[in-house]
């Protein structure tokens, strides 16, 4: 990667540092900020995300606009959600200066992506983002739940988080993020990203994760009820499901009854189950479980 210009519209390393200097911006660990400074990387992300000319793309944490500009080249419209007030205030100016012919296709929402409940314009069809490392999973799950119109997602996250999201039952890193993401979508790893394309360079590698929306499992249980089972099953990974779900069901015996009714071995552990099995357990929860906590 060199400091040569990134080409029309896009930002290169020198552009990023100049912009940051002009704004007095220093990336903060608190907000999990690591700015992408390589134009080839943002082009690759857009290509991997299969952004189409009719897509309305929502981007989380656009920062100084590296990925934003690449998305604007490919999509019909881009809506960026930025929590940092300085970055949020300046990004529309960057878009206007670097890509004036597409500026009317861009909207900025100054908000916390963890709580955003609505976006301006047509419903988003795709989510493409370099997610802040410290909140990547909750932000991703919140967006998938809040905006069901999102059909395709490609996010860049810490490599080990990418592994967890895409993990299959039985693996060591399979856990709560894996199961909850599988409620919404078919999930897979979509590539690796080196450290040198970021400023500042993070201490960890990054990975791309692709999520293609599909219908949740057919069930009489609610999403909240299913997720309550998932949380309980992984709260104490070493325990069998009979023991781990005792609080959820009201007693170990009640947990065993629910597991047997769901066709799941009470001696199994959470990491052996797929989203469909967790759904069946939620359906089989005893109706009057004494002392059982309400669903989360």
C-alpha positions in Angstrom: 0.0 0.0 0.0 1.4 3.4 -1.0 0.6 7.0 -0.3 -0.3 7.6 -3.9 -3.7 9.2 -4.7 -6.6 6.8 -4.4 -8.2 7.9 -7.7 -11.3 9.9 -8.4 -13.5 10.3 -5.4 -11.9 7.8 -3.1 -9.6 8.6 -0.1 -6.0 7.4 0.2 -3.7 7.4 3.2 -2.5 11.0 2.6 -6.2 12.1 2.2 -7.2 10.4 5.5 -4.4 11.9 7.5 -5.0 15.4 6.0 -8.7 15.2 6.8 -8.1 13.9 10.3 -5.5 16.7 10.9 -7.9 19.4 9.7 -10.6 18.1 12.0 -8.4 17.5 14.9 -9.5 13.9 15.0 -7.5 11.2 16.7 -9.1 7.7 16.5 -10.3 6.6 19.9 -10.3 3.1 21.5 -13.4 4.1 23.4 -15.4 4.2 20.1 -13.4 1.3 18.6 -12.2 3.5 15.7 -9.7 2.2 13.2 -10.0 4.1 9.9 -9.5 2.2 6.6 -6.9 4.1 4.5 -6.6 1.8 1.5 -8.8 2.4 -1.5 -8.3 -1.1 -2.8 -9.6 -2.5 0.4 -12.9 -0.5 0.3 -13.4 -1.5 -3.3 -12.9 -5.1 -2.4 -15.4 -4.8 0.4 -18.0 -3.3 -1.9 -17.3 -6.0 -4.5 -17.6 -8.8 -1.9 -20.8 -7.3 -0.6 -22.2 -7.5 -4.1 -23.6 -4.0 -3.9 -26.1 -3.4 -6.7 -27.1 -0.2 -8.5 -30.5 -0.4 -7.0 -29.4 -1.0 -3.4 -30.0 1.3 -0.4 -27.0 0.6 1.8 -26.8 1.5 5.5 -23.3 1.9 6.8 -22.4 2.0 10.5 -19.4 4.0 11.8 -18.4 5.6 8.5 -15.6 7.6 10.1 -13.9 9.9 7.6 -15.7 8.3 4.7 -13.4 5.8 3.0 -16.0 3.1 2.6 -18.9 5.6 2.2 -17.5 6.9 -1.0 -16.8 3.5 -2.4 -20.4 2.5 -1.6 -21.8 5.7 -3.2 -20.0 4.7 -6.4 -21.9 1.4 -6.5 -25.3 1.8 -4.7 -28.4 3.9 -5.4 -28.3 5.4 -2.0 -26.2 5.3 1.2 -27.3 6.1 4.7 -24.5 6.4 7.2 -25.0 6.2 11.0 -22.2 7.9 13.0 -22.0 8.5 16.7 -19.0 10.8 16.8 -20.3 14.4 16.5 -17.2 15.8 14.7 -17.1 13.0 12.1 -20.9 13.2 11.6 -20.8 16.9 11.1 -18.0 16.8 8.5 -18.9 13.6 6.4 -21.5 15.3 4.2 -18.9 18.0 3.4 -16.4 15.3 2.3 -19.1 13.6 0.1 -20.0 16.9 -1.5 -16.3 17.7 -2.2 -15.2 14.3 -3.4 -18.3 13.0 -5.2 -20.7 16.0 -5.8 -22.7 14.1 -8.5 -23.7 11.6 -5.8 -24.2 13.9 -2.8 -28.0 13.9 -3.2 -27.8 10.1 -2.8 -26.2 10.3 0.7 -27.8 10.8 4.1 -26.1 11.1 7.5 -27.8 10.0 10.8 -26.0 11.3 13.9 -26.9 8.5 16.3 -25.8 5.5 18.3 -26.3 2.5 16.0 -27.2 0.4 19.1 -30.4 2.5 19.5 -31.2 3.7 16.0 -34.8 2.8 15.2 -35.5 4.5 11.9 -33.6 5.7 8.9 -34.5 8.4 6.3 -35.6 7.5 2.8 -36.4 4.1 1.4 -35.9 1.0 3.6 -32.3 -0.3 3.5 -31.6 -3.4 1.4 -28.0 -4.0 2.5 -25.8 -3.3 5.5 -22.1 -2.8 4.8 -19.8 -1.6 7.5 -16.4 -1.6 9.2 -18.0 -2.2 12.7 -16.4 -0.8 15.8 -14.6 -3.8 17.4 -16.0 -3.2 20.9 -19.7 -3.4 20.0 -19.7 -5.3 16.7 -22.0 -8.2 17.6 -24.7 -6.2 19.5 -24.8 -3.6 16.7 -25.1 -6.2 14.0 -27.9 -8.1 15.8 -29.8 -4.8 16.6 -29.7 -3.8 12.9 -30.8 -7.2 11.7 -33.7 -7.1 14.1 -34.7 -3.5 13.6 -34.5 -3.4 9.8 -35.9 -6.6 8.3 -35.6 -5.1 4.8 -31.9 -5.7 5.0 -31.4 -8.7 2.7 -27.6 -8.8 2.5 -24.9 -7.8 5.1 -21.2 -7.7 4.9 -19.3 -6.5 8.0 -15.7 -6.2 8.8 -15.0 -7.2 12.4 -12.2 -8.5 14.6 -11.0 -11.9 13.1 -12.0 -13.9 16.2 -15.4 -12.3 16.2 -15.8 -13.2 12.5 -14.9 -16.8 13.5 -17.6 -16.8 16.2 -20.3 -15.4 14.0 -19.7 -17.9 11.2 -19.0 -20.9 13.5 -21.0 -24.1 13.1 -22.3 -26.4 16.0 -19.6 -28.5 17.6 -16.8 -26.0 17.2 -14.8 -24.5 20.1 -15.8 -20.9 19.2 -19.5 -21.7 18.5 -21.6 -19.7 21.0 -24.2 -17.0 21.5 -23.2 -14.8 18.5 -23.2 -17.9 16.2 -26.7 -19.0 17.2 -28.3 -15.6 17.2 -26.9 -14.6 13.9 -28.2 -17.9 12.5 -31.7 -16.9 13.5 -31.6 -14.1 10.9 -29.3 -15.3 8.2 -27.0 -17.8 6.5 -23.6 -16.7 7.8 -20.1 -17.4 6.4 -16.6 -16.0 6.5 -15.9 -13.9 3.4 -12.2 -13.1 3.6 -9.5 -11.7 5.8 -8.2 -8.1 6.1 -4.6 -7.2 7.1 -3.7 -4.7 9.8 -1.8 -2.4 7.5 -4.9 -1.0 5.8 -6.0 0.7 9.0 -5.0 3.9 10.8 -4.1 3.4 13.5 -3.1 -0.3 12.8 -5.0 -2.5 15.3 -3.4 -5.1 17.4 -5.6 -7.8 15.9 -6.5 -9.1 12.5 -9.9 -8.4 10.9 -12.3 -10.6 8.9 -15.2 -10.1 6.6 -18.5 -11.9 7.4 -21.4 -12.3 5.0 -24.9 -12.7 6.2 -27.7 -13.4 3.7 -31.2 -13.0 5.2 -33.6 -15.9 5.4 -36.7 -16.6 7.3 -36.3 -17.5 11.0 -37.1 -21.1 12.0 -40.8 -21.8 11.9 -41.9 -21.8 15.6 -44.6 -20.9 18.0 -42.0 -19.4 20.3 -41.0 -15.8 20.1 -37.5 -14.6 19.2 -37.1 -13.4 22.8 -38.0 -16.8 24.1 -35.6 -18.6 21.8 -32.8 -16.2 22.7 -33.4 -16.7 26.4 -32.7 -20.4 25.9 -29.5 -19.6 24.0 -28.3 -17.2 26.7 -29.0 -19.7 29.5 -27.4 -22.6 27.6 -24.1 -20.8 27.1 -23.9 -18.9 30.4 -22.2 -22.0 31.9 -20.6 -23.8 28.9 -19.2 -26.7 30.9 -22.6 -27.7 32.2 -24.9 -30.1 30.5 -28.1 -28.6 29.2 -30.1 -30.3 32.0 -28.0 -28.2 34.5 -27.5 -25.1 32.4 -31.3 -24.7 31.7 -32.4 -25.5 35.3 -33.0 -21.8 36.1 -34.7 -21.2 32.8 -37.1 -24.1 33.3 -37.6 -23.9 37.0 -35.6 -27.0 38.0 -33.2 -29.6 36.5 -36.1 -32.0 36.2 -38.2 -29.5 34.3 -35.3 -28.7 32.1 -34.8 -32.4 31.3 -38.5 -32.7 30.5 -38.4 -29.8 28.1 -35.2 -31.2 26.4 -36.7 -34.7 26.0 -39.8 -33.2 24.5 -37.7 -31.2 22.1 -35.8 -34.3 21.1 -32.5 -33.1 22.6 -30.2 -35.2 24.8 -30.2 -33.6 28.3 -26.5 -34.5 28.7 -25.6 -32.5 25.6 -24.0 -29.1 25.9 -25.1 -25.9 24.2 -22.3 -25.9 21.6 -23.7 -29.1 20.0 -27.1 -27.5 19.1 -28.2 -25.6 16.1 -30.8 -22.8 16.0 -33.6 -25.2 15.1 -32.9 -27.3 18.3 -32.9 -24.2 20.5 -36.2 -23.2 18.9 -37.7 -26.6 19.8 -36.5 -26.3 23.4 -38.1 -22.8 23.7 -41.4 -24.3 22.5 -41.2 -27.1 25.1 -40.7 -24.9 28.1 -43.0 -25.9 31.0 -45.8 -23.4 31.1 -45.8 -23.1 34.9 -42.2 -23.3 35.7 -42.0 -22.4 39.5 -39.5 -19.7 40.1 -38.4 -19.6 36.4 -37.4 -16.2 35.3 -39.3 -14.5 32.5 -37.8 -14.6 29.0 -35.1 -12.0 28.4 
